[in-house]
């Protein structure tokens, strides 16, 4: 299986995607391309080169600000920090357990790193759907906000 991560396009079969979470499935099917065309978000999909229309997983990333009121930091910070938001991440049930989620998250972190290098920012922010997802993000260095263990932040580009 030769996997590649590409920008979502009309050629991708969004209707067949099922990660087991209805909200993630529906967003990919109905909203992802529409929001991308409006330039609100960028959605990347992972596909097998042998079947490039089949979406095995995806993530959506967009510009955002994080409120630092409950930020896990020991230093004085401004009230808001510019960052990127990992708005969605899902892996099709048929591809779960094969490291697809890790590949997608690593790609989103690298794209964030490059973006911050070009335009500035503090890191990558994510809202986990549940404790299992939060633990997954934690393995990549994301830290929970002090007021909400499902709201996480990964510092990139600053100490």
N, C-alpha and C positions, 0 to 999 in steps of 0.2 A: 504494500500500500504506500503510494507516494502522496503525502499530504502537502497541501499548500494553503496559505492564508491569503485571501484576496478580498477586495472591496465588494460588498453586496451589489448585485446587478439584477436586472429583470430576468436574466437567464437562470437564476437560482430558483429551485423549487422550494418555496417557503411553506407551502401548504402541507407537505409531508413531514415537516420537522415536528418532533415530539420529544421534549426533554422531561416530560412528567410534571411540568409546572405550567398550568394553563395560561397564566399571565405572560410568561416568557414566550410561549408558543404563539399566542394571539398577537403580541407586540411584533414579533418577527413577521408574521403573515400579513398583518394589516397596517402597521405603522412604520416599520423600519425604513422601507424604501421611500415612502412619502416624506418622512422627516429628513432623510438624507438628501432628497431632491430639493428640499427647502433650505439646505445647508445648516441644519440644526445639530446634526449628529453624523458620525461616520460609523457604519456597521461593517465589520470584517467577518467573513465566514471562513471556515476551514472545510476543505473538500478533498476528496481523493481525486487525483489527476485522471484516473480511469473512469470516474463518474462525476465530472465537474459540476453538474447541475444539482447534485444531492448535497444538502447542507448537513454536515456532521456536527457542527457547533458554530457558535457565533458570539461576538461581543460587540457592544455599542459604547462609543466613547464620545464625550462632548465637553466643551469648556464649562467651567463652573467656578464658584467661590465656596470656600469652606469657612463657616463661622468658627472662630477660635475660642469662644466662650468656654467650651468644655474640651478643649484640645489637650491631648496628652503631651505637654511640653513643660520643661522647667524654665524656659526663657521667656522674656516679655515679647509678645507678638502683637501685630496689628489686629483689629477686630475681625478682619476677613483676609483670607489668603487666596490668591488666584491658583487654580489647580485644574486638573482634568477630572471628570467624573466617569467612572466605569458604570454606565447606566444599566447595562444588562450583560449577562453571561450565561449561556446555556449550552448543554451538550446533549445531542440526540440519544435517546435510550439505547439505540443500537450501537453507539460508540462509547458509552460510559464505561469507565474502568480501564481505559486504554491510554490515559495521559493526555487526552484532548483538552480537557479543562486547563491543565498546567501549561500546555502549549499556547492556548489562547491568552491566559493571564500573563505569561511571560512576554508574549507579543505586545499586549496592551501596555505593559510596563516599559518595554523598550521604545515603543512609539511615544509614550509620555516623556521618557528621558530625552529623546530627540527633539520633541516639541518644546520642552522647557529650555533646552539648550539654544533653541532658535528665538523663542519669544518670551521666555521667563515663566516663572511659576514655582509652586512649592512642592507639588507631588500629585499623587493619584488618590482619589477619594472613592469609596464604594459604600453602598447600603446593602448589606447582606440580607437575603430573604429569611434566613434562619440561623441557628447556632452552628449547624454543620457547615454552611457556606462561610460563616465568619471564621471558623477554625481553618477552613481551606485557605482563605485570604491570609490568615495569621502565619501560615507556613511560608509565605512569601515576604513576611516582614511588616504586614499591615498591623497597625495598632488601633485598638478600640478607643472611641471617644469616651470621656469620663462619665457622661450621662446616658450613653446608649451603646451597649456592647455589639450591636449590629451595624453601627455606623463606624466605618474604619478609614484609616488614612495611611498612606505609604509616602514617607518623605523622600523626595528625589531632588537632587540638585542644591540642597542646602543642609547644613548640619543640624 
